[in-house]
Every structure is written in structure tokens, then in C-alpha cells.
Amino acid sequence: MAEVHIIGQIIQAKDFPKQNLFCKWSLQIGNNWKIISGKKEGQTQVTSSQLLLDFKKFY
């Protein structure tokens, strides 16, 4: 049986009107596929652009 694993990360985002950002995701699959483990849709963790600015002060 074939398997697909999806792993990734967002490297950069800018010029958004809101300070806290997250991504919503969903899988769209054909009739010949089935999800045997995990979720069909979800949301990433929330990150804040202010946290990144505060972190850069220490470098």
C-alpha cells in the first residue's frame, strides 16, 4: 500500500494586518484514497510577529 507523509514549515510571512498568525489546512482526496491515521483538517500553532521582534533584540 502506498503512503503519503506531508511535513513542512512556513519560513516567512510579512505585511499582514494582524499580529497573530496561523494557517488552516485541509486534505482533499480522491475516491481511491483513504485517511488511515491523522486528521483531514486542522490548524497550525499561533505565532506572533511581536514575539519575533522581541527575540531579535537579544541578538
N, CA, C and O atoms as CSV, one atom per row, in Angstrom:
chain,resi,resn,atom,element,x,y,z
A,1,MET,N,N,0.839,-1.170,0.000
A,1,MET,CA,C,0.000,0.000,0.000
A,1,MET,C,C,0.893,1.246,0.000
A,1,MET,O,O,1.866,1.312,0.751
A,2,ALA,N,N,0.572,2.207,-0.820
A,2,ALA,CA,C,1.322,3.464,-0.887
A,2,ALA,C,C,0.963,4.352,0.298
A,2,ALA,O,O,-0.167,4.329,0.786
A,3,GLU,N,N,1.935,5.132,0.751
A,3,GLU,CA,C,1.710,6.076,1.842
A,3,GLU,C,C,2.193,7.452,1.431
A,3,GLU,O,O,3.147,7.580,0.662
A,4,VAL,N,N,1.538,8.477,1.940
A,4,VAL,CA,C,1.951,9.864,1.715
A,4,VAL,C,C,2.105,10.528,3.075
A,4,VAL,O,O,1.194,10.479,3.902
A,5,HIS,N,N,3.248,11.143,3.306
A,5,HIS,CA,C,3.509,11.894,4.534
A,5,HIS,C,C,3.765,13.343,4.131
A,5,HIS,O,O,4.578,13.610,3.246
A,6,ILE,N,N,3.083,14.263,4.770
A,6,ILE,CA,C,3.236,15.682,4.441
A,6,ILE,C,C,3.837,16.386,5.653
A,6,ILE,O,O,3.249,16.407,6.735
A,7,ILE,N,N,5.022,16.961,5.447
A,7,ILE,CA,C,5.734,17.662,6.511
A,7,ILE,C,C,6.247,18.968,5.921
A,7,ILE,O,O,6.744,18.980,4.795
A,8,GLY,N,N,6.135,20.048,6.650
A,8,GLY,CA,C,6.624,21.316,6.117
A,8,GLY,C,C,6.666,22.396,7.174
A,8,GLY,O,O,6.314,22.183,8.334
A,9,GLN,N,N,7.102,23.550,6.742
A,9,GLN,CA,C,7.150,24.701,7.629
A,9,GLN,C,C,7.005,25.979,6.824
A,9,GLN,O,O,7.327,26.021,5.636
A,10,ILE,N,N,6.524,27.005,7.473
A,10,ILE,CA,C,6.441,28.328,6.861
A,10,ILE,C,C,7.699,29.077,7.267
A,10,ILE,O,O,7.981,29.220,8.457
A,11,ILE,N,N,8.444,29.547,6.303
A,11,ILE,CA,C,9.707,30.225,6.572
A,11,ILE,C,C,9.501,31.698,6.909
A,11,ILE,O,O,10.135,32.218,7.827
A,12,GLN,N,N,8.624,32.369,6.178
A,12,GLN,CA,C,8.462,33.803,6.392
A,12,GLN,C,C,7.067,34.251,5.971
A,12,GLN,O,O,6.481,33.714,5.031
A,13,ALA,N,N,6.556,35.230,6.675
A,13,ALA,CA,C,5.301,35.894,6.312
A,13,ALA,C,C,5.431,37.354,6.721
A,13,ALA,O,O,5.974,37.652,7.785
A,14,LYS,N,N,4.947,38.252,5.904
A,14,LYS,CA,C,5.051,39.669,6.255
A,14,LYS,C,C,3.898,40.447,5.641
A,14,LYS,O,O,3.190,39.965,4.757
A,15,ASP,N,N,3.737,41.658,6.138
A,15,ASP,CA,C,2.715,42.596,5.661
A,15,ASP,C,C,1.293,42.098,5.896
A,15,ASP,O,O,0.411,42.315,5.066
A,16,PHE,N,N,1.072,41.430,7.030
A,16,PHE,CA,C,-0.275,41.014,7.402
A,16,PHE,C,C,-0.859,42.052,8.361
A,16,PHE,O,O,-0.130,42.598,9.188
A,17,PRO,N,N,-2.154,42.331,8.265
A,17,PRO,CA,C,-2.752,43.346,9.140
A,17,PRO,C,C,-2.855,42.905,10.602
A,17,PRO,O,O,-2.936,43.757,11.486
A,18,LYS,N,N,-2.854,41.622,10.875
A,18,LYS,CA,C,-2.977,41.110,12.246
A,18,LYS,C,C,-1.611,40.700,12.775
A,18,LYS,O,O,-0.731,40.319,12.003
A,19,GLN,N,N,-1.433,40.776,14.094
A,19,GLN,CA,C,-0.151,40.435,14.710
A,19,GLN,C,C,-0.003,38.925,14.928
A,19,GLN,O,O,1.099,38.393,14.798
A,20,ASN,N,N,-1.089,38.236,15.255
A,20,ASN,CA,C,-1.049,36.790,15.489
A,20,ASN,C,C,-1.470,36.055,14.225
A,20,ASN,O,O,-2.509,36.362,13.640
A,21,LEU,N,N,-0.663,35.083,13.802
A,21,LEU,CA,C,-0.930,34.362,12.560
A,21,LEU,C,C,-0.955,32.855,12.782
A,21,LEU,O,O,-0.271,32.333,13.662
A,22,PHE,N,N,-1.752,32.166,11.974
A,22,PHE,CA,C,-1.781,30.711,11.930
A,22,PHE,C,C,-2.302,30.310,10.561
A,22,PHE,O,O,-2.866,31.132,9.839
A,23,CYS,N,N,-2.116,29.057,10.207
A,23,CYS,CA,C,-2.629,28.534,8.937
A,23,CYS,C,C,-3.681,27.470,9.220
A,23,CYS,O,O,-3.526,26.652,10.126
A,24,LYS,N,N,-4.737,27.490,8.445
A,24,LYS,CA,C,-5.714,26.404,8.458
A,24,LYS,C,C,-5.420,25.536,7.245
A,24,LYS,O,O,-5.098,26.050,6.173
A,25,TRP,N,N,-5.529,24.231,7.408
A,25,TRP,CA,C,-5.215,23.312,6.313
A,25,TRP,C,C,-6.293,22.238,6.225
A,25,TRP,O,O,-7.008,21.964,7.189
A,26,SER,N,N,-6.388,21.642,5.048
A,26,SER,CA,C,-7.301,20.512,4.855
A,26,SER,C,C,-6.775,19.640,3.724
A,26,SER,O,O,-6.096,20.122,2.818
A,27,LEU,N,N,-7.093,18.363,3.787
A,27,LEU,CA,C,-6.723,17.416,2.740
A,27,LEU,C,C,-7.921,17.171,1.839
A,27,LEU,O,O,-9.026,16.920,2.320
A,28,GLN,N,N,-7.707,17.244,0.553
A,28,GLN,CA,C,-8.737,16.920,-0.432
A,28,GLN,C,C,-8.262,15.650,-1.132
A,28,GLN,O,O,-7.245,15.671,-1.825
A,29,ILE,N,N,-8.983,14.554,-0.959
A,29,ILE,CA,C,-8.531,13.273,-1.506
A,29,ILE,C,C,-9.575,12.696,-2.456
A,29,ILE,O,O,-10.769,12.976,-2.347
A,30,GLY,N,N,-9.092,11.890,-3.384
A,30,GLY,CA,C,-9.971,11.235,-4.348
A,30,GLY,C,C,-10.622,9.985,-3.769
A,30,GLY,O,O,-10.311,9.569,-2.653
A,31,ASN,N,N,-11.516,9.401,-4.531
A,31,ASN,CA,C,-12.259,8.221,-4.081
A,31,ASN,C,C,-11.376,7.001,-3.841
A,31,ASN,O,O,-11.746,6.123,-3.063
A,32,ASN,N,N,-10.223,6.929,-4.489
A,32,ASN,CA,C,-9.341,5.773,-4.336
A,32,ASN,C,C,-8.362,5.916,-3.168
A,32,ASN,O,O,-7.508,5.051,-2.971
A,33,TRP,N,N,-8.478,6.990,-2.399
A,33,TRP,CA,C,-7.606,7.222,-1.248
A,33,TRP,C,C,-8.440,7.198,0.024
A,33,TRP,O,O,-9.640,7.470,-0.004
A,34,LYS,N,N,-7.787,6.867,1.152
A,34,LYS,CA,C,-8.450,6.978,2.445
A,34,LYS,C,C,-7.429,7.399,3.490
A,34,LYS,O,O,-6.250,7.061,3.397
A,35,ILE,N,N,-7.887,8.125,4.464
A,35,ILE,CA,C,-7.024,8.555,5.565
A,35,ILE,C,C,-7.059,7.458,6.621
A,35,ILE,O,O,-8.114,7.152,7.176
A,36,ILE,N,N,-5.896,6.868,6.893
A,36,ILE,CA,C,-5.850,5.780,7.870
A,36,ILE,C,C,-5.331,6.256,9.226
A,36,ILE,O,O,-5.456,5.549,10.226
A,37,SER,N,N,-4.751,7.448,9.259
A,37,SER,CA,C,-4.234,7.982,10.511
A,37,SER,C,C,-4.162,9.498,10.397
A,37,SER,O,O,-3.871,10.029,9.326
A,38,GLY,N,N,-4.418,10.178,11.469
A,38,GLY,CA,C,-4.330,11.633,11.461
A,38,GLY,C,C,-5.651,12.290,11.121
A,38,GLY,O,O,-6.696,11.642,11.070
A,39,LYS,N,N,-5.583,13.577,10.891
A,39,LYS,CA,C,-6.785,14.376,10.674
A,39,LYS,C,C,-6.916,14.816,9.227
A,39,LYS,O,O,-5.929,14.884,8.496
A,40,LYS,N,N,-8.129,15.110,8.826
A,40,LYS,CA,C,-8.407,15.588,7.470
A,40,LYS,C,C,-8.259,17.110,7.378
A,40,LYS,O,O,-8.013,17.646,6.298
A,41,GLU,N,N,-8.407,17.796,8.499
A,41,GLU,CA,C,-8.240,19.250,8.515
A,41,GLU,C,C,-7.770,19.685,9.887
A,41,GLU,O,O,-7.928,18.964,10.872
A,42,GLY,N,N,-7.188,20.879,9.941
A,42,GLY,CA,C,-6.689,21.370,11.217
A,42,GLY,C,C,-6.130,22.771,11.102
A,42,GLY,O,O,-6.374,23.486,10.130
A,43,GLN,N,N,-5.377,23.142,12.116
A,43,GLN,CA,C,-4.799,24.478,12.201
A,43,GLN,C,C,-3.431,24.365,12.851
A,43,GLN,O,O,-3.229,23.556,13.757
A,44,THR,N,N,-2.491,25.182,12.383
A,44,THR,CA,C,-1.159,25.207,12.977
A,44,THR,C,C,-1.196,25.960,14.297
A,44,THR,O,O,-2.228,26.512,14.678
A,45,GLN,N,N,-0.074,25.978,14.987
A,45,GLN,CA,C,0.027,26.790,16.187
A,45,GLN,C,C,-0.037,28.267,15.802
A,45,GLN,O,O,0.180,28.623,14.643
A,46,VAL,N,N,-0.330,29.110,16.765
A,46,VAL,CA,C,-0.403,30.557,16.534
A,46,VAL,C,C,0.957,31.151,16.854
A,46,VAL,O,O,1.578,30.783,17.851
A,47,THR,N,N,1.422,32.063,16.018
A,47,THR,CA,C,2.656,32.778,16.290
A,47,THR,C,C,2.388,34.270,16.216
A,47,THR,O,O,1.444,34.708,15.559
A,48,SER,N,N,3.209,35.035,16.880
A,48,SER,CA,C,3.026,36.480,16.940
A,48,SER,C,C,4.235,37.177,16.344
A,48,SER,O,O,5.372,36.823,16.654
A,49,SER,N,N,4.001,38.159,15.498
A,49,SER,CA,C,5.112,38.926,14.932
A,49,SER,C,C,5.816,39.716,16.027
A,49,SER,O,O,7.008,39.995,15.901
A,50,GLN,N,N,5.126,40.082,17.087
A,50,GLN,CA,C,5.741,40.806,18.196
A,50,GLN,C,C,6.768,39.936,18.905
A,50,GLN,O,O,7.810,40.439,19.327
A,51,LEU,N,N,6.498,38.641,19.046
A,51,LEU,CA,C,7.472,37.735,19.658
A,51,LEU,C,C,8.760,37.700,18.857
A,51,LEU,O,O,9.847,37.674,19.435
A,52,LEU,N,N,8.657,37.700,17.542
A,52,LEU,CA,C,9.846,37.682,16.695
A,52,LEU,C,C,10.640,38.962,16.850
A,52,LEU,O,O,11.869,38.920,16.891
A,53,LEU,N,N,9.968,40.098,16.936
A,53,LEU,CA,C,10.667,41.371,17.120
A,53,LEU,C,C,11.370,41.406,18.467
A,53,LEU,O,O,12.509,41.868,18.547
A,54,ASP,N,N,10.724,40.930,19.532
A,54,ASP,CA,C,11.337,40.896,20.856
A,54,ASP,C,C,12.528,39.950,20.880
A,54,ASP,O,O,13.528,40.244,21.534
A,55,PHE,N,N,12.445,38.823,20.185
A,55,PHE,CA,C,13.526,37.845,20.141
A,55,PHE,C,C,14.766,38.433,19.466
A,55,PHE,O,O,15.888,38.168,19.898
A,56,LYS,N,N,14.575,39.225,18.419
A,56,LYS,CA,C,15.708,39.803,17.689
A,56,LYS,C,C,16.475,40.816,18.532
A,56,LYS,O,O,17.637,41.089,18.229
A,57,LYS,N,N,15.879,41.379,19.569
A,57,LYS,CA,C,16.565,42.343,20.435
A,57,LYS,C,C,17.729,41.695,21.171
A,57,LYS,O,O,18.679,42.382,21.547
A,58,PHE,N,N,17.670,40.385,21.383
A,58,PHE,CA,C,18.709,39.694,22.133
A,58,PHE,C,C,19.923,39.340,21.280
A,58,PHE,O,O,20.934,38.885,21.815
A,59,TYR,N,N,19.847,39.539,19.974
A,59,TYR,CA,C,20.973,39.201,19.105
A,59,TYR,C,C,21.721,40.421,18.670
A,59,TYR,O,O,22.700,40.315,17.933
